């Protein structure tokens, strides 16, 4: 974590006595209260101090920059028939690739901050409340003049996706200046996760911030059209720790893992659905088997859980192959649930199924 010498001194004093006020800190350091308050403010921006009372954030932290929206999931009661009305049921839940990854990380026990945009409307209130209640820090979620995004998914009776429509204007409008407002948080992070739904200039700026601070980046391509715009952003001058495409997204990104390694990507994790995944990196190419699900209830959110679990395991000290296997276990638990993010997800639960 990138802290100044004075910030490190303040953190050390607060670890010994979390109840110290700014006046006592100033006396201990031989400086002024005003100067201490500036340092405390900076520590808050870096995510080291969480909220009031100088509560210190311990352990590694992740900054997720990406989409946050409301999911509308409609599931057909029988095999879906195109061109006609299908009986079934629907439900609303907070969603978005970036937001889902952040919630999974928080539920697994990783300190997580979300940089995103939602509308200044009731849907935005619901998304923020659900995300915060799950343990994600949402101080850097902007209230956009555009309406909160929606992702409407139609699922077949077996839980497989039939069609989806995304309205993500608030996320599309998230700009480099909005990411810059969280630059201290990014610089202090252990890992940054970028959602391919972001506009290309915003993704590029986030990559530059992370590279300048020497922070590892995990990039989720999201879809083939999104992957195509990411291709030109990959460059050895701003290396990427991991990219997580499926087969089609890999082709859109550059064709194969070797091409991405040449562009500065350390690990290329190719998802193969029921066949598991391939992980290509410094130790070679590893085939990771899928973890069977008890049953497939709803596939929505499985990839987000898989990515979050991988990041959580890496930060816990696992090697990348073991982290990928852990990710598959989280995905299997997710597809067996009606929830996009399982509310009962914990590190212990995943390890029992890994």
Secondary structure as UniProt FT lines:
FT   HELIX           5..16
FT   TURN            18..19
FT   HELIX           22..29
FT   HELIX           33..45
FT   TURN            46..47
FT   STRAND          49..50
FT   TURN            51..54
FT   STRAND          55..56
FT   STRAND          61..65
FT   STRAND          69..76
FT   TURN            82..83
FT   STRAND          88..95
FT   HELIX           97..108
FT   STRAND          111..119
FT   HELIX           122..133
FT   TURN            134..135
FT   STRAND          137..144
FT   STRAND          149..155
FT   TURN            157..158
FT   STRAND          161..167
FT   HELIX           169..172
FT   HELIX           176..180
FT   TURN            181..182
FT   HELIX           183..188
FT   STRAND          191..195
FT   TURN            196..197
FT   HELIX           200..213
FT   STRAND          216..220
FT   HELIX           224..230
FT   HELIX           231..233
FT   HELIX           236..238
FT   STRAND          240..243
FT   HELIX           247..253
FT   HELIX           257..262
FT   TURN            263..264
FT   STRAND          265..271
FT   HELIX           273..275
FT   STRAND          277..281
FT   TURN            282..283
FT   STRAND          284..288
FT   TURN            300..301
FT   HELIX           302..315
FT   TURN            316..317
FT   HELIX           320..335
FT   TURN            343..344
FT   HELIX           347..353
//
